Amino acid sequence: MSRIGKKPVKVPSGVKVQLDGQKVTISGSIGTLEFDVHNNINVDYDTETSMFTVTRPDDHKLNRALHGTTRALIANMIDGVSKGFSKALEMYGTGYGIKQQGQDIYLTVGFAKPAVLKIPQGVSVEIETPNARGNDTPAKFKITGADKQAVGQLAAKCRKVRPPEPYLGKGIRYGGEVIRRKSGKAFGSG
């Protein structure tokens, strides 16, 4: 039995749950999320104890994998609509910056044109510091939303535009990420 899959998921107060066959809809103060459960997995919701339980029919390899995954996805949906998820990012480099226009963010990272990324539905971007000042003071922004996958996906796309390089540390990195630095070329006398 899956150790993660057999743990019941507690639903906090203020979160509404709707179970319609294999479709789970969870809504809270931050938003509403839906998930279609695989046909091999059974999801039950007990209204008296406010608990989700996830079960599987047998120990087939696919069912074992889906068991823990389904339970984790439902737990993340409950956390997302009640607390939300966020990813902090920092941009290091002279002239690097970020600005938001409507549902697009523009990342200026040393290319001829700024990189344009669409903000998905239900995700918001908060810009703390729009422009970096050299390699010491970064531009900072935070991506928040109820859907953990959408928040992480947008953060990964932003980081992929200009990953941090190891010599000066310029680029986009997650907040608190440590970059292993390399020393430059050593010139010998001779």
Secondary structure as a PSIPRED ss2 file (coil, helix, strand):
# PSIPRED VFORMAT (PSIPRED V4.0)

   1 M C   1.000  0.000  0.000
   2 S C   1.000  0.000  0.000
   3 R C   1.000  0.000  0.000
   4 I C   1.000  0.000  0.000
   5 G C   1.000  0.000  0.000
   6 K C   1.000  0.000  0.000
   7 K C   1.000  0.000  0.000
   8 P C   1.000  0.000  0.000
   9 V E   0.000  0.000  1.000
  10 K E   0.000  0.000  1.000
  11 V C   1.000  0.000  0.000
  12 P C   1.000  0.000  0.000
  13 S C   1.000  0.000  0.000
  14 G C   1.000  0.000  0.000
  15 V C   1.000  0.000  0.000
  16 K E   0.000  0.000  1.000
  17 V E   0.000  0.000  1.000
  18 Q E   0.000  0.000  1.000
  19 L E   0.000  0.000  1.000
  20 D E   0.000  0.000  1.000
  21 G C   1.000  0.000  0.000
  22 Q C   1.000  0.000  0.000
  23 K E   0.000  0.000  1.000
  24 V E   0.000  0.000  1.000
  25 T E   0.000  0.000  1.000
  26 I E   0.000  0.000  1.000
  27 S E   0.000  0.000  1.000
  28 G C   1.000  0.000  0.000
  29 S C   1.000  0.000  0.000
  30 I C   1.000  0.000  0.000
  31 G C   1.000  0.000  0.000
  32 T E   0.000  0.000  1.000
  33 L E   0.000  0.000  1.000
  34 E E   0.000  0.000  1.000
  35 F E   0.000  0.000  1.000
  36 D E   0.000  0.000  1.000
  37 V C   1.000  0.000  0.000
  38 H C   1.000  0.000  0.000
  39 N C   1.000  0.000  0.000
  40 N C   1.000  0.000  0.000
  41 I C   1.000  0.000  0.000
  42 N E   0.000  0.000  1.000
  43 V E   0.000  0.000  1.000
  44 D E   0.000  0.000  1.000
  45 Y E   0.000  0.000  1.000
  46 D E   0.000  0.000  1.000
  47 T C   1.000  0.000  0.000
  48 E C   1.000  0.000  0.000
  49 T C   1.000  0.000  0.000
  50 S C   1.000  0.000  0.000
  51 M E   0.000  0.000  1.000
  52 F E   0.000  0.000  1.000
  53 T E   0.000  0.000  1.000
  54 V E   0.000  0.000  1.000
  55 T E   0.000  0.000  1.000
  56 R C   1.000  0.000  0.000
  57 P C   1.000  0.000  0.000
  58 D C   1.000  0.000  0.000
  59 D C   1.000  0.000  0.000
  60 H C   1.000  0.000  0.000
  61 K H   0.000  1.000  0.000
  62 L H   0.000  1.000  0.000
  63 N H   0.000  1.000  0.000
  64 R H   0.000  1.000  0.000
  65 A H   0.000  1.000  0.000
  66 L H   0.000  1.000  0.000
  67 H H   0.000  1.000  0.000
  68 G H   0.000  1.000  0.000
  69 T H   0.000  1.000  0.000
  70 T H   0.000  1.000  0.000
  71 R H   0.000  1.000  0.000
  72 A H   0.000  1.000  0.000
  73 L H   0.000  1.000  0.000
  74 I H   0.000  1.000  0.000
  75 A H   0.000  1.000  0.000
  76 N H   0.000  1.000  0.000
  77 M H   0.000  1.000  0.000
  78 I H   0.000  1.000  0.000
  79 D H   0.000  1.000  0.000
  80 G H   0.000  1.000  0.000
  81 V H   0.000  1.000  0.000
  82 S H   0.000  1.000  0.000
  83 K C   1.000  0.000  0.000
  84 G C   1.000  0.000  0.000
  85 F E   0.000  0.000  1.000
  86 S E   0.000  0.000  1.000
  87 K E   0.000  0.000  1.000
  88 A E   0.000  0.000  1.000
  89 L E   0.000  0.000  1.000
  90 E E   0.000  0.000  1.000
  91 M E   0.000  0.000  1.000
  92 Y E   0.000  0.000  1.000
  93 G C   1.000  0.000  0.000
  94 T C   1.000  0.000  0.000
  95 G C   1.000  0.000  0.000
  96 Y C   1.000  0.000  0.000
  97 G E   0.000  0.000  1.000
  98 I E   0.000  0.000  1.000
  99 K E   0.000  0.000  1.000
 100 Q E   0.000  0.000  1.000
 101 Q E   0.000  0.000  1.000
 102 G C   1.000  0.000  0.000
 103 Q C   1.000  0.000  0.000
 104 D E   0.000  0.000  1.000
 105 I E   0.000  0.000  1.000
 106 Y E   0.000  0.000  1.000
 107 L E   0.000  0.000  1.000
 108 T E   0.000  0.000  1.000
 109 V C   1.000  0.000  0.000
 110 G C   1.000  0.000  0.000
 111 F C   1.000  0.000  0.000
 112 A C   1.000  0.000  0.000
 113 K C   1.000  0.000  0.000
 114 P C   1.000  0.000  0.000
 115 A E   0.000  0.000  1.000
 116 V E   0.000  0.000  1.000
 117 L E   0.000  0.000  1.000
 118 K E   0.000  0.000  1.000
 119 I C   1.000  0.000  0.000
 120 P C   1.000  0.000  0.000
 121 Q C   1.000  0.000  0.000
 122 G C   1.000  0.000  0.000
 123 V E   0.000  0.000  1.000
 124 S E   0.000  0.000  1.000
 125 V E   0.000  0.000  1.000
 126 E E   0.000  0.000  1.000
 127 I E   0.000  0.000  1.000
 128 E E   0.000  0.000  1.000
 129 T E   0.000  0.000  1.000
 130 P C   1.000  0.000  0.000
 131 N E   0.000  0.000  1.000
 132 A C   1.000  0.000  0.000
 133 R E   0.000  0.000  1.000
 134 G C   1.000  0.000  0.000
 135 N C   1.000  0.000  0.000
 136 D C   1.000  0.000  0.000
 137 T E   0.000  0.000  1.000
 138 P C   1.000  0.000  0.000
 139 A E   0.000  0.000  1.000
 140 K E   0.000  0.000  1.000
 141 F E   0.000  0.000  1.000
 142 K E   0.000  0.000  1.000
 143 I E   0.000  0.000  1.000
 144 T E   0.000  0.000  1.000
 145 G E   0.000  0.000  1.000
 146 A C   1.000  0.000  0.000
 147 D C   1.000  0.000  0.000
 148 K H   0.000  1.000  0.000
 149 Q H   0.000  1.000  0.000
 150 A H   0.000  1.000  0.000
 151 V H   0.000  1.000  0.000
 152 G H   0.000  1.000  0.000
 153 Q H   0.000  1.000  0.000
 154 L H   0.000  1.000  0.000
 155 A H   0.000  1.000  0.000
 156 A H   0.000  1.000  0.000
 157 K H   0.000  1.000  0.000
 158 C H   0.000  1.000  0.000
 159 R H   0.000  1.000  0.000
 160 K H   0.000  1.000  0.000
 161 V H   0.000  1.000  0.000
 162 R C   1.000  0.000  0.000
 163 P C   1.000  0.000  0.000
 164 P C   1.000  0.000  0.000
 165 E C   1.000  0.000  0.000
 166 P C   1.000  0.000  0.000
 167 Y C   1.000  0.000  0.000
 168 L C   1.000  0.000  0.000
 169 G C   1.000  0.000  0.000
 170 K C   1.000  0.000  0.000
 171 G E   0.000  0.000  1.000
 172 I E   0.000  0.000  1.000
 173 R E   0.000  0.000  1.000
 174 Y E   0.000  0.000  1.000
 175 G C   1.000  0.000  0.000
 176 G C   1.000  0.000  0.000
 177 E C   1.000  0.000  0.000
 178 V C   1.000  0.000  0.000
 179 I C   1.000  0.000  0.000
 180 R C   1.000  0.000  0.000
 181 R C   1.000  0.000  0.000
 182 K C   1.000  0.000  0.000
 183 S C   1.000  0.000  0.000
 184 G C   1.000  0.000  0.000
 185 K C   1.000  0.000  0.000
 186 A C   1.000  0.000  0.000
 187 F C   1.000  0.000  0.000
 188 G C   1.000  0.000  0.000
 189 S C   1.000  0.000  0.000
 190 G C   1.000  0.000  0.000
